[in-house]
């Protein structure tokens, strides 16, 4: 019997403990606000801005000073009545079928007002770091402001609503969790070229692509809301019309070239996207912009950069360089390789074409620059037998000798050079030079004599005949005089 009493006492104690625990759990429920799209953020912070309040007409009230920020965004005085009118407007914005109680007014909400208010809320004190960048736990119903910062993105201030669940649910007013997806824009401008290996030739038409996103701009900045993208190129000319040209601007995959035209000014252009950030609600924030255009290579190296600039910050860009190759050839005496031979003329053919020589113009440094439009096919070795051609793409090039230096014969074999580079992409003006790039010419062979006395005998005989003829002439004349 005593054992039964002790067992009963233990069970009673356990029941009391469980009862106390259940009360604690009910008083302090916890639910998750799941977060997505914030992995790249440096900081993620949360602050409750609306909480339940059974003494108000709406059942909700602002907290942590958020009411004043909302009143400022709505352009009204911060009073209890106006704060309730703002909350009723938010309720109707969420659910248009909600009817206002008798004697209650609402200040209509819209996306711009909400975005502006949330941006102003960012300045409040009391924000705390979230548990993780993927979720945070809360134990009170209401609206929470979530803000994020980072170097790689601009983030729109978010809000999360934690409610009491379905009224028909037997567990009402148990809290229900929610999920928030970050609305963000990469704070960078990325430029690429369709020429994947970055190796080109002078005269090539290359395609560039600039990719960026409409940034989030502070809604409190009601004036001078700007967003531009600037491109700068050297070593090439913009090629925006003509055969093979491209000029296109898309926003969220929609062609907007007529709205945002590319108009070069020398070696640069700026596209103005101010209209996309004019709305204080940042409606276009996060939309992808792609600028595609073509350019014609004019120099041995092409440098190209693109950057962006908005009201809030500059958007860093990257540099895209394209490179051309060069070949150095040396013409030497076959019997004396150390002796370079100037004055040898060559034509250059590419990739097995033996009928159409490439054209070049002589540069100020003495090298021949590939010039398919205005150049000449003939290139000539300089002092020391050196010959440099530049501005070439990768490939096989055959040097055919057309005129040998004086005293030498043409090397009919010529020279074939494969122009390549090390690595996956050209990182400098890649070149081919060295001992293998040598063309040897032989000196002219001596011609044999024809043999015999040649023409000398005929010259002597001719002279004797002329003397004899002259003698006979004078003798006959003397006889005539004697008669």
C-alpha positions in Angstrom: 0.0 0.0 0.0 2.8 2.4 0.8 4.5 1.5 -2.5 1.3 2.4 -4.3 1.1 5.8 -2.5 4.7 6.5 -3.4 4.0 5.6 -7.1 0.9 7.8 -7.1 3.0 10.7 -5.7 5.6 10.3 -8.4 3.0 10.2 -11.2 1.3 13.3 -9.7 4.6 15.1 -9.7 5.3 14.1 -13.4 1.8 15.3 -14.3 2.4 18.7 -12.7 5.7 19.0 -14.4 4.2 18.2 -17.8 1.3 20.6 -17.2 3.8 23.4 -16.4 5.8 22.5 -19.5 2.7 22.6 -21.7 1.8 26.0 -20.3 5.2 27.2 -21.0 5.1 25.9 -24.6 1.7 27.5 -25.2 2.9 30.8 -23.8 6.0 30.9 -25.8 5.4 29.2 -29.2 8.1 29.4 -31.8 7.8 29.3 -35.5 10.3 29.8 -38.3 10.6 32.6 -40.9 12.4 30.8 -43.7 14.8 33.0 -45.7 16.0 32.4 -49.2 18.3 34.3 -51.5 20.5 35.7 -48.7 23.4 33.3 -48.9 25.7 36.0 -50.3 24.6 38.7 -47.8 27.2 40.0 -45.3 24.5 40.7 -42.7 20.9 39.7 -42.2 19.0 41.5 -39.4 15.4 41.4 -38.2 13.1 43.7 -36.2 9.4 43.4 -35.3 7.5 46.4 -36.5 3.8 45.4 -35.9 2.5 43.3 -33.0 -0.9 42.1 -31.7 -2.7 44.6 -29.5 -6.3 43.7 -28.4 -6.9 47.3 -27.2 -6.8 48.7 -30.8 -9.6 48.7 -33.4 -7.4 46.6 -35.8 -6.1 44.3 -33.1 -2.5 45.3 -34.2 -0.2 48.1 -33.3 3.2 49.4 -34.5 6.2 48.9 -32.2 9.8 49.9 -32.0 9.1 53.3 -33.5 7.9 51.9 -36.8 4.7 53.9 -36.7 6.5 57.2 -37.1 8.4 55.9 -40.1 5.2 54.7 -41.8 3.5 58.0 -41.0 6.5 59.8 -42.6 6.3 57.6 -45.7 2.5 58.3 -46.0 3.0 62.0 -45.4 0.8 62.2 -42.4 1.2 63.2 -38.7 2.3 60.5 -36.4 -0.8 60.0 -34.2 -2.4 56.8 -32.8 -5.4 57.4 -35.0 -3.2 57.7 -38.2 -1.2 54.6 -37.2 -4.4 52.6 -37.0 -5.6 54.1 -40.3 -2.3 53.0 -41.9 -2.7 49.5 -40.4 -6.2 49.2 -41.7 -5.0 50.3 -45.1 -2.4 47.5 -45.0 -5.0 45.0 -44.1 -7.2 46.0 -47.0 -4.2 46.1 -49.4 -3.6 42.4 -48.4 -7.3 41.5 -48.6 -9.6 43.9 -50.5 -12.7 42.1 -49.2 -12.1 43.2 -45.6 -14.8 45.6 -44.4 -13.9 48.5 -42.0 -15.7 48.6 -38.6 -18.0 51.4 -38.0 -16.2 54.7 -37.3 -12.9 53.4 -38.6 -11.0 54.9 -41.5 -8.1 53.6 -43.6 -5.2 55.2 -45.4 -4.9 53.3 -48.6 -1.6 51.5 -49.1 0.3 50.9 -52.3 3.6 49.3 -53.3 5.5 52.6 -53.3 4.3 53.6 -49.8 5.1 50.2 -48.4 8.6 50.1 -50.0 9.3 53.7 -48.8 8.1 52.9 -45.3 10.2 49.7 -45.1 13.3 51.6 -46.3 12.7 54.2 -43.6 12.4 51.5 -41.0 16.0 50.4 -41.8 17.2 53.4 -39.7 15.5 52.2 -36.5 17.6 50.8 -33.7 16.9 47.4 -32.3 17.6 45.2 -35.4 19.2 41.9 -34.4 21.0 39.3 -36.5 18.9 36.4 -37.7 19.7 32.9 -36.4 21.1 32.0 -39.8 20.9 33.4 -43.4 18.3 30.7 -44.2 15.8 30.9 -41.2 15.1 32.6 -38.0 12.7 31.8 -35.1 10.0 34.2 -33.6 7.5 33.6 -30.9 5.1 36.6 -31.5 2.7 37.2 -34.3 3.0 40.3 -36.4 5.1 41.9 -39.1 8.9 41.7 -39.1 11.2 43.9 -41.2 14.3 42.1 -42.5 17.2 44.0 -44.0 20.4 42.7 -45.6 23.7 44.2 -46.7 26.4 42.9 -49.0 29.1 43.9 -51.4 27.8 41.8 -54.3 24.1 42.8 -54.2 21.8 45.6 -53.4 18.8 44.3 -51.3 15.3 45.5 -51.0 14.1 45.7 -47.4 11.7 42.8 -46.9 8.8 42.1 -44.5 7.5 38.9 -43.1 4.0 38.3 -41.7 3.6 35.7 -39.0 -0.1 35.1 -38.4 -2.4 33.0 -36.2 -3.3 30.4 -38.9 -6.7 29.3 -40.0 -9.6 30.5 -37.8 -11.3 27.2 -38.4 -8.3 25.3 -37.1 -8.9 23.8 -33.7 -5.5 25.1 -32.6 -6.2 28.7 -33.5 -4.5 31.1 -32.5 -1.4 28.9 -32.9 1.2 30.8 -34.9 2.1 29.8 -38.5 5.5 30.2 -40.0 6.2 32.0 -43.3 8.8 32.3 -46.0 10.6 35.3 -47.5 12.5 35.4 -50.7 15.1 38.2 -51.0 14.6 40.7 -53.8 18.1 41.7 -54.8 20.1 43.0 -57.6 23.8 42.1 -58.4 25.9 45.2 -57.8 28.1 44.4 -60.7 28.4 44.8 -64.5 29.7 41.7 -66.2 31.1 41.9 -69.7 31.9 39.0 -72.0 32.8 38.4 -75.6 31.6 35.7 -77.9 35.2 35.1 -78.9 35.9 32.5 -76.2 39.6 32.2 -76.6 40.2 36.0 -76.7 42.4 35.6 -79.8 41.4 37.7 -82.9 42.8 39.3 -86.0 42.7 42.9 -87.1 39.6 43.4 -89.1 37.6 40.8 -87.2 34.0 41.6 -86.2 33.6 40.6 -82.5 30.5 40.5 -80.4 30.3 41.8 -76.8 27.7 41.3 -74.2 27.1 43.4 -71.1 24.9 41.9 -68.3 23.7 43.8 -65.3 20.6 44.1 -63.1 18.3 47.0 -62.2 19.5 48.0 -58.7 17.5 48.7 -55.6 17.6 52.4 -54.9 16.6 53.9 -51.5 12.9 54.9 -51.9 13.6 57.9 -49.7 15.7 59.4 -52.5 12.8 60.9 -54.5 15.0 63.0 -56.7 17.9 62.2 -59.1 17.1 58.6 -59.3 19.6 57.4 -61.9 21.0 54.3 -63.4 23.4 54.2 -66.3 25.8 51.7 -67.9 29.0 53.0 -69.6 31.2 51.1 -72.1 34.7 52.0 -73.2 36.7 50.4 -75.9 40.2 50.9 -77.3 41.8 49.0 -80.2 38.5 48.6 -82.0 35.7 50.7 -83.5 32.0 50.2 -82.7 30.3 48.4 -85.6 26.6 48.9 -85.1 25.3 48.8 -88.6 26.2 46.9 -91.7 26.6 43.2 -92.6 27.1 41.1 -89.5 26.5 44.0 -87.0 24.5 43.7 -83.8 22.9 46.4 -81.6 20.4 45.2 -79.0 19.2 46.0 -75.5 16.9 43.6 -73.6 15.2 44.1 -70.2 13.9 40.9 -68.6 14.4 39.2 -72.0 12.2 41.7 -73.8 13.7 43.7 -76.6 14.0 47.4 -75.6 16.5 48.6 -78.1 14.3 51.5 -79.3 13.8 52.6 -75.6 17.5 52.4 -74.7 19.5 53.1 -77.8 23.3 52.7 -78.1 24.8 56.0 -79.3 28.6 56.0 -79.4 30.7 59.0 -78.7 34.1 58.2 -80.0 35.3 55.1 -78.2 32.6 55.1 -75.5 28.8 55.0 -75.0 26.5 55.4 -72.1 23.0 53.9 -72.0 20.6 55.7 -69.7 18.2 53.4 -67.7 16.8 56.1 -65.4 13.2 55.3 -66.3 13.7 51.8 -64.8 14.5 53.2 -61.4 12.1 56.1 -61.4 9.5 54.3 -59.2 10.1 54.6 -55.5 8.7 51.1 -55.0 11.7 49.7 -57.1 9.2 47.7 -59.2 11.9 46.9 -61.8 14.6 46.0 -59.2 16.3 42.7 -60.1 15.4 42.7 -63.8 18.2 41.5 -66.0 19.6 43.9 -68.6 21.6 42.6 -71.5 23.4 45.0 -74.0 24.8 43.2 -77.1 26.8 44.9 -79.8 29.6 44.3 -82.3 33.0 46.0 -82.9 35.7 45.8 -85.5 39.2 45.1 -84.4 41.7 47.8 -85.5 44.8 47.3 -83.3 46.9 44.4 -82.0 45.3 44.6 -78.6 41.7 45.4 -77.8 40.7 46.6 -74.3 37.1 46.9 -73.2 35.5 47.8 -69.9 31.9 48.4 -68.8 30.7 49.9 -65.5 27.4 51.0 -64.0 26.4 53.8 -61.8 23.2 54.4 -59.8 22.0 56.9 -57.3 23.2 54.8 -54.4 26.5 53.4 -55.6 28.8 52.7 -58.4 28.6 49.2 -59.9 32.0 47.7 -60.6 32.7 46.1 -64.0 35.3 43.9 -65.5 37.9 44.3 -68.3 37.7 42.1 -71.4 40.9 42.1 -73.5 41.3 40.6 -76.9 44.7 39.9 -78.4 46.3 39.3 -81.8 49.4 37.3 -82.7 52.7 38.1 -84.3 55.2 36.1 -86.3 58.9 36.9 -86.6 60.8 35.4 -89.6 64.5 35.6 -90.3 66.1 35.4 -93.8 69.7 34.1 -93.8 72.4 32.9 -96.1 72.2 29.1 -96.4 76.0 28.8 -96.3 76.4 31.4 -93.6 73.4 31.3 -91.3 74.7 34.1 -89.2 74.3 36.4 -92.1 70.9 38.0 -92.3 69.6 39.0 -95.7 67.6 42.2 -96.3 65.5 42.8 -99.4 63.7 39.4 -99.6 60.0 39.8 -100.6 57.3 37.5 -99.3 53.6 36.9 -99.6 51.7 35.3 -96.7 48.8 32.8 -97.0 46.6 31.5 -94.3 45.2 28.0 -93.6 46.1 26.4 -96.9 44.8 29.2 -99.2 47.5 29.5 -101.9 45.6 32.1 -104.1 44.8 35.0 -101.8 47.7 36.5 -100.0 47.1 38.5 -96.8 47.6 42.3 -96.9 49.7 44.4 -94.6 50.8 47.9 -94.0 54.2 48.8 -92.6 54.1 50.2 -89.1 56.3 52.9 -87.6 58.2 50.2 -85.7 59.1 48.5 -89.0 56.7 45.6 -88.5 54.0 44.8 -90.9 50.4 45.1 -89.4 47.7 43.0 -90.9 45.5 45.4 -92.9 42.9 43.5 -95.0 41.3 46.6 -96.4 44.2 49.0 -97.3 47.3 46.9 -97.2 49.7 45.3 -99.8 50.6 41.7 -100.3 54.3 42.3 -100.6 56.4 42.4 -97.3 60.2 42.8 -97.3 62.9 41.7 -94.9 64.7 44.5 -93.2 68.4 44.8 -92.1 69.5 41.6 -90.5 67.0 39.6 -92.4 64.2 40.3 -89.9 60.5 40.3 -90.9 57.7 40.8 -88.3 54.0 40.5 -89.1 51.4 41.2 -86.5 47.7 41.5 -85.9 47.0 37.9 -86.7 44.6 35.3 -85.3 45.6 31.8 -84.5 46.1 29.5 -87.4 48.6 28.2 -90.0 50.5 30.8 -92.1 52.7 30.1 -95.1 55.4 32.6 -96.2 56.1 32.3 -99.9 59.2 34.0 -101.1 58.5 36.0 -104.3 61.7 38.0 -104.7 65.2 36.9 -103.4 67.8 39.3 -102.3 70.4 40.3 -104.9 72.9 37.5 -105.5 70.6 34.8 -104.1 68.0 32.5 -105.4 64.4 32.1 -104.2 63.7 29.4 -101.5 60.8 27.7 -103.2 59.9 25.8 -100.1 59.0 29.0 -98.2 58.1 28.6 -94.5 54.9 27.4 -92.8 54.3 28.7 -89.2 51.5 27.5 -86.8 50.6 30.5 -84.6 49.2 29.3 -81.3 49.4 30.3 -77.7 49.9 28.6 -74.3 46.9 28.1 -72.0 43.2 28.3 -72.5 43.0 31.9 -73.4 45.4 34.4 -74.9 46.8 36.7 -72.2 49.1 38.8 -74.3 50.1 39.4 -77.9 51.0 35.8 -78.5 53.9 35.2 -81.0 55.9 32.8 -83.0 59.7 33.4 -83.2 63.0 31.6 -82.9 65.3 29.3 -84.6 62.5 27.4 -86.4 61.3 30.6 -88.2 64.3 30.8 -90.6 64.3 30.8 -94.4 67.6 30.1 -96.0 68.5 31.4 -99.5 71.4 30.0 -101.5 73.8 32.2 -103.4 73.5 32.2 -107.2 75.3 29.3 -108.9 78.2 30.1 -111.4 77.3 29.7 -115.1 79.7 27.6 -117.3 81.7 29.3 -120.3 80.4 28.3 -123.8 84.0 26.9 -124.9 86.3 27.7 -128.1 87.6 31.1 -129.0 84.2 32.5 -129.0 83.8 35.7 -131.1 87.3 36.9 -131.0 88.3 35.2 -134.3 85.4 36.8 -136.1 86.4 40.2 -134.8 90.0 39.8 -136.0 88.9 38.5 -139.4 86.5 41.4 -139.7 89.2 43.9 -139.0 91.6 42.2 -141.6 89.0 42.3 -144.2 88.3 46.0 -143.6 92.1 46.8 -143.8 92.4 44.8 -147.1 89.4 46.5 -148.5 90.8 49.9 -147.6 94.2 49.0 -149.3 92.6 47.9 -152.5 90.6 51.1 -152.6 93.6 53.3 -152.3 95.6 51.2 -154.8 92.9 51.4 -157.5 92.6 55.2 -156.9 96.4 55.7 -157.4 96.3 53.8 -160.7 93.5 56.1 -161.9 95.5 59.2 -161.1 98.6 57.9 -163.0 96.7 57.6 -166.2 
